[in-house]
């Protein structure tokens, strides 16, 4: 997986992160999840991450790897669980430029077919990323994820 910037004719640029590499297990280093479960067995994992700027690419690869695994688990992709999907997610990203008191929201878009995550604008050199990820799934999804990754 690599973090690559794609220049466009706009002043902003986008980053595309690929998750096509497949591993038998996932070693999460940047995402630490809190877990909750409802009475119907739906599990929700919530993670916040704000590593040093030098770890931005690794964090984004980890998120992409996780979403790629989820997509392979259920090729129908993410969607509302109450409408029959096996999993869903919400990803929020804020960029914190160096020496600036202000942050900029970034738009993240998951492309299930390509197993890529586009982020616009892309994090610049030295930008810290503040990332919030909520991942929810059915009991079967939860069991499979717990077997695949070190999550509660």
C-alpha positions in Angstrom: 0.0 0.0 0.0 1.2 3.5 -0.7 0.1 7.0 0.0 0.2 8.8 -3.3 -0.8 12.4 -4.1 -2.6 13.0 -7.3 -2.3 16.5 -8.7 -5.4 18.0 -10.3 -6.1 21.2 -12.1 -7.4 22.6 -8.8 -5.2 24.2 -6.2 -6.0 21.4 -3.8 -4.8 17.9 -4.3 -6.1 14.5 -3.3 -4.5 11.5 -1.8 -5.4 8.0 -2.8 -4.5 5.1 -0.5 -4.8 1.5 -1.8 -5.8 -1.4 0.3 -5.4 -4.2 -2.2 -2.7 -6.1 -0.2 -4.3 -8.9 1.7 -2.9 -10.3 5.0 -4.1 -13.1 7.1 -4.2 -11.0 10.2 -4.1 -7.3 10.8 -1.8 -5.6 13.3 -3.4 -2.3 14.2 -0.8 0.1 15.6 -2.6 3.5 15.4 -6.3 2.7 15.8 -7.3 1.8 19.3 -11.0 0.9 19.5 -13.6 1.3 22.2 -16.4 -1.3 21.7 -20.1 -1.3 22.4 -22.8 -3.8 21.6 -26.5 -3.4 21.4 -29.2 -5.9 22.5 -29.5 -7.3 18.9 -25.7 -8.1 18.8 -24.7 -5.2 16.6 -21.2 -4.2 17.6 -19.8 -0.7 17.2 -16.1 0.2 17.4 -15.0 3.8 17.8 -11.4 5.0 17.4 -9.7 8.3 17.6 -6.2 8.8 16.4 -3.9 11.8 16.2 -0.4 10.6 15.7 2.7 12.7 14.9 2.8 13.9 11.3 5.5 11.4 10.5 2.9 8.6 11.0 0.1 10.1 8.9 0.7 7.7 5.9 0.9 4.7 8.2 -2.4 5.7 9.9 -4.2 6.1 6.6 -2.8 2.8 5.3 -4.2 1.1 8.4 -7.7 2.6 7.9 -7.6 1.5 4.3 -6.4 -2.0 5.2 -9.3 -2.3 7.7 -11.9 -1.0 5.2 -10.5 -3.4 2.5 -10.8 -6.3 4.9 -14.4 -5.4 5.7 -15.2 -5.1 2.0 -13.7 -8.6 1.3 -15.8 -9.9 4.2 -19.0 -8.6 2.6 -18.6 -7.6 -1.0 -21.9 -5.8 -1.0 -20.0 -3.1 0.8 -20.8 -0.7 3.6 -24.4 0.3 4.2 -27.1 0.6 6.8 -27.3 -2.5 9.0 -31.0 -2.2 9.3 -31.3 -2.4 5.5 -29.4 -5.7 5.4 -25.7 -4.7 5.1 -23.2 -6.5 7.3 -21.1 -3.5 8.1 -21.0 0.3 8.0 -18.6 3.0 8.9 -18.2 6.8 9.4 -14.8 8.4 8.9 -14.0 12.0 9.8 -10.6 13.6 9.1 -9.2 17.0 10.2 -5.8 18.3 9.0 -3.7 20.3 11.3 -1.0 22.2 9.4 2.3 22.8 11.2 2.5 26.1 13.2 -1.2 26.9 12.6 -3.9 27.1 15.2 -6.6 26.2 12.7 -7.5 22.8 11.3 -9.1 22.0 8.0 -11.7 19.3 7.4 -10.8 16.8 4.7 -13.3 14.7 2.8 -12.7 11.0 2.8 -14.3 8.8 0.1 -14.1 5.0 0.1 -14.1 3.3 -3.3 -15.1 -0.3 -2.6 -14.4 -1.7 -6.1 -10.8 -0.4 -6.1 -10.4 -0.7 -2.4 -9.0 2.8 -2.2 -9.5 5.7 0.1 -9.4 9.2 -1.4 -8.8 12.2 0.8 -9.3 15.7 -0.4 -7.4 17.8 0.3 -4.5 15.4 0.9 -2.4 15.9 4.0 0.6 18.0 3.3 4.1 17.4 4.5 4.1 18.1 8.2 0.3 18.0 8.6 -1.0 16.1 11.6 -4.1 14.2 11.0 -6.9 13.9 13.5 -9.0 10.9 12.6 -12.3 9.5 13.9 -13.5 6.2 12.7 -16.7 4.4 13.7 -17.1 0.9 12.4 -20.3 -1.2 13.1 -21.2 -4.7 12.1 -23.5 -7.7 12.5 -22.6 -10.4 15.0 -21.0 -12.5 12.2 -18.9 -9.5 11.1 -17.9 -8.8 14.7 -16.7 -12.4 15.2 -14.7 -12.4 11.9 -13.1 -9.0 12.7 -12.1 -10.1 16.2 -10.5 -13.2 14.7 -8.6 -11.1 12.0 -7.5 -8.1 14.1 -6.7 -7.3 17.6 -10.0 -5.5 18.5 -12.1 -5.8 21.6 
